[in-house]
Amino acid sequence: MIKNPAMTDKSNHGASQIPSAGGHAGTYSPLAQMVALVPLLLFYELSILLMDLRGMAPLDSRTQDVLSKVGLSAYYLPGVLVLLALMGIHLYRRDPWKIDASQLWKLWGEALLLTVPLFIIYLLFTAPVHKYIACQLSMLSEGGRRFDFANVVMGTGEAIFEEFVFRLLALPLLMLLLLKLFRLPVRMAEIIAICLSAAIFAAGHHIVPGAAPSHTDFLFRVAAGMYLAAMFLMRGFASVAIIHATYNVAAMTFNYLA
């Protein structure tokens, strides 16, 4: 069974069993995850500001549309919301206010290595690789196969906010419903929540304007969503955000070199 830090009693179906920031006991605290994500968030938010890329981010612009309806329209707010969510989880858990610096290096190194299985999953579902990557880039730029730093920025931002929506928010909510409403055992709830969140993740990509949906792409995203959901439960939000961002950037770089 995939463990998480809140599972102290396997027989109890209470809220204490709901994954928060993910990661099994003794791995990475929400505070450590928040600090580890600061460089990635700063890179994205500062790049958006300095390069004036606000009109190029399809996911971020949709986030802004939602935020603007409640009076929150600043482009830095999505990144702030990620940090506030992790800080809220840290305060709720009452974890100590200290971080082992070596854990931050370990988190990043481990996440970079865990990106490799995501590419392997892709290779199992789709070939040739460059056609899929070119399709992804067509949503970001009409300039053909050219390396554009703006695409790197957008790929990083999309990874962070997709993980925020589909893993940090959706997965715990599904776990809550399965445990509290349907009274399922923890292991079964985990498996079902992973599958459901992965299906929602894949479906979300196919309703994006300009996307070119196919059965192969959908199945790949379901498999990728299941992998990322499992990594969220085992390693935490920061790890899956780094894994997803690294995959996006590496895929774009490969398309440029291919």
C-alpha positions in Angstrom: 0.0 0.0 0.0 1.1 3.5 -0.7 1.7 5.2 2.6 1.3 8.9 3.4 2.2 10.8 6.5 -1.4 11.2 7.8 -2.2 7.4 7.8 -1.8 6.6 11.4 -4.6 4.2 11.7 -5.5 2.0 8.8 -8.8 1.0 10.3 -10.0 4.6 10.7 -11.7 6.2 7.7 -11.4 9.7 9.1 -10.0 12.8 7.6 -6.5 12.0 9.1 -6.1 9.5 6.2 -6.5 12.0 3.5 -3.2 12.8 1.7 -2.3 16.5 2.0 1.0 17.4 0.3 1.7 13.7 -0.3 4.8 11.8 0.6 5.1 8.9 3.0 6.2 9.3 6.6 9.8 10.4 6.9 10.1 11.7 3.3 9.6 15.4 2.7 7.6 17.8 4.9 5.3 20.4 3.3 7.7 23.1 4.5 10.6 21.4 2.7 8.5 20.9 -0.4 7.5 24.6 -0.3 11.1 25.7 -0.1 12.2 23.3 -2.8 9.6 24.7 -5.2 10.6 28.4 -4.6 13.3 28.4 -7.4 10.9 26.8 -9.9 8.1 29.2 -9.0 10.4 32.2 -9.1 11.7 31.2 -12.5 8.2 31.0 -13.9 6.7 34.0 -12.3 9.7 36.3 -13.0 10.0 35.1 -16.6 6.3 35.8 -17.2 6.8 39.3 -15.9 10.1 40.2 -17.5 9.3 38.6 -20.9 5.7 39.7 -20.9 4.4 36.2 -21.7 1.0 36.6 -19.9 -0.9 36.1 -23.1 0.9 32.8 -24.0 0.0 30.6 -21.0 -3.2 28.7 -21.9 -3.6 27.0 -18.5 -2.4 30.1 -16.5 -4.8 32.4 -18.4 -7.7 30.1 -17.5 -6.6 30.2 -13.9 -6.5 34.0 -14.1 -10.0 34.0 -15.6 -11.3 32.1 -12.6 -9.4 34.3 -10.1 -10.5 37.5 -11.8 -14.1 36.6 -11.0 -13.3 37.0 -7.3 -11.2 40.1 -7.8 -7.8 38.3 -8.0 -6.2 39.2 -11.3 -2.4 39.6 -10.6 -0.4 37.0 -12.6 1.8 36.2 -9.6 -1.1 34.9 -7.6 -1.2 31.3 -8.9 2.3 30.8 -7.7 1.4 32.4 -4.4 -1.5 30.1 -4.1 0.7 27.0 -4.4 3.0 28.3 -1.7 0.0 29.2 0.6 -1.5 25.8 0.1 1.7 24.1 1.2 2.1 26.5 4.1 -1.5 25.9 5.2 -0.8 22.1 5.2 2.4 22.7 7.2 0.5 24.8 9.8 -2.3 22.2 10.0 0.1 19.4 10.6 2.1 21.5 13.2 5.4 20.2 11.8 8.6 21.7 13.2 9.9 24.9 11.6 13.2 23.4 10.4 14.5 22.0 7.2 17.5 19.8 6.5 19.3 21.3 3.5 20.4 17.9 2.4 16.8 16.9 2.0 16.3 19.7 -0.6 19.1 18.3 -2.7 17.8 14.8 -2.3 14.3 15.9 -3.3 15.5 17.6 -6.5 17.9 14.8 -7.4 15.3 12.1 -6.8 12.6 14.0 -8.8 15.0 14.4 -11.8 15.7 10.6 -11.8 12.0 9.9 -11.5 11.4 11.8 -14.7 12.9 8.9 -16.6 10.0 6.5 -16.1 7.6 9.1 -17.4 9.5 9.1 -20.7 9.5 5.3 -20.7 5.7 5.3 -20.2 5.4 7.6 -23.2 7.5 5.3 -25.3 5.3 2.4 -24.4 2.2 4.3 -25.7 3.3 6.5 -28.5 5.8 6.4 -31.4 7.5 8.2 -33.0 8.3 10.5 -30.2 9.0 13.7 -32.2 5.5 13.8 -33.7 3.8 13.8 -30.3 6.2 16.5 -29.0 5.6 18.6 -32.1 1.9 18.4 -31.5 2.4 19.6 -27.9 4.4 22.5 -29.1 1.9 23.5 -31.6 -0.4 24.6 -28.7 2.3 27.0 -27.5 3.8 28.4 -30.6 3.1 28.6 -34.3 6.8 29.1 -35.2 7.5 25.4 -36.1 10.3 23.4 -34.7 12.4 26.2 -33.2 13.7 26.4 -29.7 11.9 29.2 -27.9 12.7 30.0 -24.3 9.1 31.1 -23.9 8.0 27.5 -24.5 10.3 26.4 -21.6 8.6 29.0 -19.3 5.1 27.9 -20.4 5.9 24.2 -20.0 7.2 24.9 -16.5 4.1 26.9 -15.5 1.7 24.4 -16.9 3.4 21.5 -15.0 3.2 23.4 -11.7 -0.4 24.4 -12.0 -1.6 21.1 -13.5 0.0 19.3 -10.5 -1.6 21.8 -8.2 -5.1 21.2 -9.7 -5.0 17.5 -10.4 -2.8 16.2 -7.6 -2.7 18.6 -4.7 -6.5 19.5 -5.0 -8.3 16.8 -6.9 -6.6 13.7 -5.5 -7.1 14.4 -1.8 -10.7 15.4 -2.6 -11.3 12.1 -4.3 -9.7 10.3 -1.4 -12.0 12.2 1.0 -15.1 11.2 -0.9 -14.1 7.5 -1.2 -13.1 7.2 2.4 -15.9 9.3 4.1 -18.8 8.8 1.7 -18.3 5.3 0.4 -16.3 4.0 3.4 -13.8 2.2 1.3 -10.6 0.6 2.7 -7.6 2.9 2.3 -5.8 0.8 -0.2 -8.9 0.5 -2.5 -9.5 4.3 -2.1 -6.0 5.1 -3.1 -6.2 2.9 -6.3 -9.5 4.3 -7.3 -8.5 7.9 -6.6 -5.3 7.4 -8.7 -7.3 6.1 -11.6 -10.0 8.7 -11.4 -7.6 11.6 -11.1 -5.6 10.3 -14.0 -8.7 10.1 -16.2 -9.7 13.6 -15.3 -6.2 14.8 -16.0 -6.2 13.2 -19.4 -9.7 14.5 -20.2 -8.7 18.0 -19.2 -6.0 18.1 -21.9 -8.5 17.1 -24.6 -10.8 20.0 -23.9 -8.1 22.6 -24.4 -8.8 24.8 -27.5 -6.4 23.9 -30.3 -5.6 20.4 -28.9 -5.4 17.5 -31.4 -6.9 14.6 -29.4 -6.2 11.0 -30.2 -6.8 7.7 -28.5 -3.1 7.2 -28.1 -2.5 10.6 -26.6 -5.4 10.1 -24.2 -4.1 6.7 -23.0 -0.6 8.0 -22.5 -2.0 10.9 -20.4 -4.0 8.5 -18.3 -0.9 6.3 -17.7 1.2 9.4 -17.0 -1.5 10.7 -14.6 -1.5 7.4 -12.7 2.3 7.6 -12.4 2.2 11.2 -11.2 -0.6 10.5 -8.8 1.4 7.5 -7.3 4.5 9.7 -7.0 2.4 12.4 -5.3 1.3 9.9 -2.7 4.8 8.5 -2.2 7.0 11.6 -2.6 4.8 14.7 -2.4 3.6 17.6 -4.5 7.1 19.3 -5.0 8.4 16.0 -6.5 5.7 15.6 -9.0 5.8 19.3 -10.0 9.5 18.9 -10.7 9.0 15.6 -12.5 6.3 17.1 -14.7 8.2 20.4 -15.4 11.4 18.4 -16.3 9.5 16.2 -18.7 7.9 19.2 -20.4 11.2 21.0 -20.8 13.1 17.9 -21.9 10.4 17.1 -24.5 10.7 20.6 -25.9 14.5 20.4 -26.1 14.3 17.0 -27.8 12.0 18.5 -30.4 14.5 21.2 -31.1 17.4 18.8 -31.4 15.5 16.1 -33.4 
